[in-house]
Amino acid sequence: MHFSTPLTIFLSFTGALAAPIQLSKKAAVGTSASVLKVQTYDDFNVSGGVAGNALAEVNAKFPIDTNNLAGVAASDLAIITSAAQLSESAETSTGGFNDAIAAAGGTTTAAGTALQNGKIKNKVLKLQTDVLRIQIEVAQGNTGSQSELAGQQTKLASNVALDTKAAGQASTAIDFAGSD
Ligand SMILES: *[C@@H]1O[C@H](CO)[C@@H](O)[C@H](O)[C@H]1NC(C)=O
């Protein structure tokens, strides 16, 4: 489901514009082969271990070529889009971080603090994948996404700062169903 829409858009985009004008641009930019594989949330989450390095951990899980966002494969965009949605669910849906923190007695307990650190790492995961989604969409001609970018970048920066502030503290992941 997540796969079909971006693929369709991509194909019609190249189909409509490929012929005369895009030939030289296409040669310069190119479309990368897909580099990501569909994974479960438990595979691509970064909430375990310790706080402090969330952004680098997220980028390691989604190693797309950020120098050629226009050429990111439609299947990779679909995976990134889905990962952002799934990590949002892992925060707010039943059995997600908010529930787990409440069950641990809030963020003042040791277990709750470690879960809060995991929640912040999960926010970095959610926001960085969403920023990537927007940047790819804009680079591929979907300028309607542009208006979302600054707000998400601001939220990302503030959660990266929180993660950095907690550097070295224990961080707890949650088991959460679903795959991107
Ligand atoms: C992701 O979540 C699983 C399940 O809770 C956890 O065991 C694992 O350590 C997490 N992975 C990372 C890299 O944080």
The ligand as an SDF file (V2000), in Angstrom:
LIG
                    3D

 14 14  0  0  0  0  0  0  0  0999 V2000
   14.9840   -2.0040   19.1060 C   0  0  0  0  0  0  0  0  0  0  0  0
   13.9590   -2.5780   19.8710 O   0  0  0  0  0  0  0  0  0  0  0  0
   14.2440   -3.8860   20.3500 C   0  0  0  0  0  0  0  0  0  0  0  0
   12.9780   -4.4120   21.0140 C   0  0  0  0  0  0  0  0  0  0  0  0
   12.6680   -3.7210   22.1780 O   0  0  0  0  0  0  0  0  0  0  0  0
   15.4410   -3.8400   21.2610 C   0  0  0  0  0  0  0  0  0  0  0  0
   15.7290   -5.1240   21.7560 O   0  0  0  0  0  0  0  0  0  0  0  0
   16.6340   -3.2990   20.4780 C   0  0  0  0  0  0  0  0  0  0  0  0
   17.7320   -3.1290   21.3320 O   0  0  0  0  0  0  0  0  0  0  0  0
   16.3040   -1.9760   19.8200 C   0  0  0  0  0  0  0  0  0  0  0  0
   17.3890   -1.6500   18.8750 N   0  0  0  0  0  0  0  0  0  0  0  0
   18.1740   -0.6050   19.0280 C   0  0  0  0  0  0  0  0  0  0  0  0
   19.2890   -0.4920   18.0350 C   0  0  0  0  0  0  0  0  0  0  0  0
   18.0060    0.2370   19.8730 O   0  0  0  0  0  0  0  0  0  0  0  0
  1  2  1  0
  1 10  1  0
  2  3  1  0
  3  4  1  0
  3  6  1  0
  4  5  1  0
  6  7  1  0
  6  8  1  0
  8  9  1  0
  8 10  1  0
 10 11  1  0
 11 12  1  0
 12 13  1  0
 12 14  2  0
M  END
$$$$
